[in-house]
């Protein structure tokens, strides 16, 4: 959820809970602020000054920190963020922003607080990690997001420990951050920690890693700065840049190895991680059985995307079954019901109650890859594994003929 949307939800709740005079004052202030986060900060701060005893101070301070994040106002992010963390330390967005800012400062109190908040951030991530999703497994996107967040937490801890002079702990955290999720930021932190100790030669591989590792947080200007600093450090250690290319090649090898480990980790969470070919997907059945769609290559595959809550899907079902029966003796045509319910536990009961004779599998990310934005949707693949037809929704009196025609065309391709 975007920060601005979160802010709207917070302020709506605050308005509902205000006394009438305070509600009117806040409504006017919000109207004057419009969509400007800077003006929203000004309006909310004036409101707190006018109503210091408000019962909704916590929520207003939460809105202030969200506005400060939108405005990139670091001073206020820390000012209001720390207050909010004291009353509600489970907000991961606030924890991350406050920890990043404090760990970037040089003073000891800021970095000691940064370590405390980083620990809270990690605890929140672990709680999220331990939540069992509806499908009983974590999908690749969530695993990837969590790994990035854990890596950032380790970077903050490395930075804070470095500022506190705990270099062994700092370097260990930076290395673990890169191993968890390879990033230019993690490698740069390791290099900086080593340079603080005068270990120039040891810092060189980390500078090479920082230079070649993709990182969306690093701009082209940042990367040029890394390259320049890398060259300076390398020349300091070797008097020239001879052999610098070999250091870069070695960094590419390290990154390739780390990337392969990450792919394997994501595949363990989700066998479809990174897959771009729908017929290379593995989908799971009602009882946990797995179907590799590539095993159906050479056949026409009809995917029927549906959900238990979908009224049109219920109307479509008997028409769809009529078409399936028409091709029941064709061994080279396969019909699969692809369920899109978020709560998978309701599906088996629905099928039994409605006496649906469907071969059902869960979508397991397939609907996202195929950009299924509405149901029912029917997608037909020909025997070459190519998408041959797509029917979004259905026209009751034409659907049977249309689907039959699309399957016959796919068989002929």
Beta strands, then each sheet from edge to edge (+ up, - down):
strand 1: 282-284
strand 2: 290-292
strand 3: 300-306
strand 4: 333-339
strand 5: 360-362
strand 6: 377-381
strand 7: 387-392
sheet 1: 1+ 2-
sheet 2: 5+ 4+ 3+ 6- 7+
end
